[in-house]
Amino acid sequence: RILSGQDLWAQGYSEPGSGSDLASLSMRAVRDGDHYVLNGSKIWSTLGHHATRMFALVRTDDTGRKQQGITFLLIDRTAPGITLKPIISICGTHEFNQVFFDDVRVPVADRVGEEGQGWTIAKYLLEFERGGSFAGGLLRALYARLHRMADAPGPDGTRALDDPLFVARFAEIGTDIDANDMLELTALSAVQSGGNPGSVPSSVMKIERSRIRQAITELGAQILGPEALRWYPERPLHDLPPQDAVAEDRLVAPAVYLNARSQSIFGGSNEIQLEIIARELLG
Ligand SMILES: Cc1cc2nc3c(=O)[nH]c(=O)nc-3n(C[C@H](O)[C@H](O)[C@H](O)COP(=O)(O)OP(=O)(O)OC[C@H]3O[C@@H](n4cnc5c(N)ncnc54)[C@H](O)[C@@H]3O)c2cc1C
């Protein structure tokens, strides 16, 4: 159903007050016969308003270590008792939501693993979220767009590519994209042969991708100069008007720049990735 597009899944991990410190999550799931009854709320649920399903971490026990009382459930997003409040992002788009659960009934059969195993399951899944895909193609497309903008004369007739400082930074990012490709290919070979990416490589890739994407979009906004400060209420992020390519690139550059700020936050902030790397490598 995922492949056919019938189902879109939202991720229900974060809660107000439980982001980096995810294990403190408090959304309750209380057993009632062959169902759990859910009360609480999840936040930053990306595309939750389009989702038909949600995988979520819920609290089934609050005695003992906080990680041990967490359970992993698969939820029908359209079930009675679920309501959504849209959250508009800094670039003006409706991408995420706060999702409220009021006495929502979820069959025990829709639990993954045993009660209390949710933390281990989520950590395994996060490895794939951070390191189980190939971002190289997207980064190269953004880099090509940046080159197109830098090669075209701006309103004052000058080209960014004639500025040696710009060219040095541009080249540095190109080298980072090549290095990131190598990291991603190594991780993907591990996945191809049935393994998992590994938590340290996943965290390194998560940091690198966000750094590169933010660097590309920063240079894009820099090319625009003060024009990047102009705010168009309906400035498109994805739906481009039928104009020539460079004009389109310039039109979306500020929104794309703002959108890329989130790269170092979602999937676990970059500071938390550094902590994971330090803990695993330095003991
Ligand atoms: C675009 C976007 C989409 C998202 N989509 C989803 C989604 O679909 N589902 C979902 O469940 N969540 C989603 N999230 C939430 C995301 O996982 C959290 O935002 C993230 O884990 C950080 O949590 P927080 O926002 O509560 O920040 P906080 O945890 O409050 O962190 C604030 C700052 O403090 C720093 N910090 C916190 N703790 C430490 C520490 N121990 N050491 C050093 N620095 C620290 C952080 O790095 C950060 O800079 C999304 C977030 C964004 C931005």
PDBQT file of the ligand as one rigid body, heavy atoms in Angstrom, charges set to zero:
ROOT
HETATM    1  C1  LIG A 301      11.029  20.120   9.337  1.00  0.00    +0.000 C 
HETATM    2  C2  LIG A 301      10.853  19.215  10.514  1.00  0.00    +0.000 A 
HETATM    3  C3  LIG A 301      10.121  18.055  10.378  1.00  0.00    +0.000 A 
HETATM    4  C4  LIG A 301       9.928  17.200  11.467  1.00  0.00    +0.000 A 
HETATM    5  N1  LIG A 301       9.151  16.091  11.300  1.00  0.00    +0.000 NA
HETATM    6  C5  LIG A 301       8.891  15.300  12.359  1.00  0.00    +0.000 A 
HETATM    7  C6  LIG A 301       7.993  14.189  12.231  1.00  0.00    +0.000 A 
HETATM    8  O1  LIG A 301       7.447  13.930  11.150  1.00  0.00    +0.000 OA
HETATM    9  N2  LIG A 301       7.736  13.452  13.314  1.00  0.00    +0.000 N 
HETATM   10  C7  LIG A 301       8.319  13.688  14.536  1.00  0.00    +0.000 A 
HETATM   11  O2  LIG A 301       8.068  12.941  15.464  1.00  0.00    +0.000 OA
HETATM   12  N3  LIG A 301       9.154  14.759  14.703  1.00  0.00    +0.000 NA
HETATM   13  C8  LIG A 301       9.453  15.561  13.636  1.00  0.00    +0.000 A 
HETATM   14  N4  LIG A 301      10.284  16.653  13.786  1.00  0.00    +0.000 N 
HETATM   15  C9  LIG A 301      10.785  16.972  15.129  1.00  0.00    +0.000 C 
HETATM   16  C10 LIG A 301      12.282  16.779  15.296  1.00  0.00    +0.000 C 
HETATM   17  O3  LIG A 301      12.613  15.420  15.453  1.00  0.00    +0.000 OA
HETATM   18  C11 LIG A 301      12.693  17.617  16.524  1.00  0.00    +0.000 C 
HETATM   19  O4  LIG A 301      12.483  18.977  16.174  1.00  0.00    +0.000 OA
HETATM   20  C12 LIG A 301      14.125  17.417  16.924  1.00  0.00    +0.000 C 
HETATM   21  O5  LIG A 301      14.344  16.125  17.444  1.00  0.00    +0.000 OA
HETATM   22  C13 LIG A 301      14.603  18.457  17.966  1.00  0.00    +0.000 C 
HETATM   23  O6  LIG A 301      13.704  18.524  19.033  1.00  0.00    +0.000 OA
HETATM   24  P1  LIG A 301      13.096  19.931  19.498  1.00  0.00    +0.000 P 
HETATM   25  O7  LIG A 301      12.582  20.639  18.295  1.00  0.00    +0.000 OA
HETATM   26  O8  LIG A 301      12.159  19.669  20.617  1.00  0.00    +0.000 OA
HETATM   27  O9  LIG A 301      14.352  20.774  20.010  1.00  0.00    +0.000 OA
HETATM   28  P2  LIG A 301      15.035  20.662  21.474  1.00  0.00    +0.000 P 
HETATM   29  O10 LIG A 301      15.205  19.216  21.841  1.00  0.00    +0.000 OA
HETATM   30  O11 LIG A 301      14.311  21.545  22.421  1.00  0.00    +0.000 OA
HETATM   31  O12 LIG A 301      16.460  21.283  21.145  1.00  0.00    +0.000 OA
HETATM   32  C14 LIG A 301      16.685  22.689  21.070  1.00  0.00    +0.000 C 
HETATM   33  C15 LIG A 301      18.174  22.914  20.831  1.00  0.00    +0.000 C 
HETATM   34  O13 LIG A 301      18.925  22.394  21.938  1.00  0.00    +0.000 OA
HETATM   35  C16 LIG A 301      19.920  21.470  21.493  1.00  0.00    +0.000 C 
HETATM   36  N5  LIG A 301      20.046  20.360  22.439  1.00  0.00    +0.000 N 
HETATM   37  C17 LIG A 301      19.038  19.681  23.051  1.00  0.00    +0.000 A 
HETATM   38  N6  LIG A 301      19.534  18.715  23.841  1.00  0.00    +0.000 NA
HETATM   39  C18 LIG A 301      20.882  18.773  23.724  1.00  0.00    +0.000 A 
HETATM   40  C19 LIG A 301      21.960  18.018  24.282  1.00  0.00    +0.000 A 
HETATM   41  N7  LIG A 301      21.729  16.995  25.119  1.00  0.00    +0.000 N 
HETATM   42  N8  LIG A 301      23.218  18.356  23.914  1.00  0.00    +0.000 NA
HETATM   43  C20 LIG A 301      23.459  19.367  23.062  1.00  0.00    +0.000 A 
HETATM   44  N9  LIG A 301      22.487  20.126  22.491  1.00  0.00    +0.000 NA
HETATM   45  C21 LIG A 301      21.218  19.823  22.822  1.00  0.00    +0.000 A 
HETATM   46  C22 LIG A 301      19.382  20.947  20.156  1.00  0.00    +0.000 C 
HETATM   47  O14 LIG A 301      20.438  20.498  19.323  1.00  0.00    +0.000 OA
HETATM   48  C23 LIG A 301      18.708  22.189  19.589  1.00  0.00    +0.000 C 
HETATM   49  O15 LIG A 301      19.662  23.019  18.960  1.00  0.00    +0.000 OA
HETATM   50  C24 LIG A 301      10.511  17.513  12.721  1.00  0.00    +0.000 A 
HETATM   51  C25 LIG A 301      11.256  18.697  12.867  1.00  0.00    +0.000 A 
HETATM   52  C26 LIG A 301      11.414  19.545  11.784  1.00  0.00    +0.000 A 
HETATM   53  C27 LIG A 301      12.211  20.818  11.983  1.00  0.00    +0.000 C 
ENDROOT
TORSDOF 0
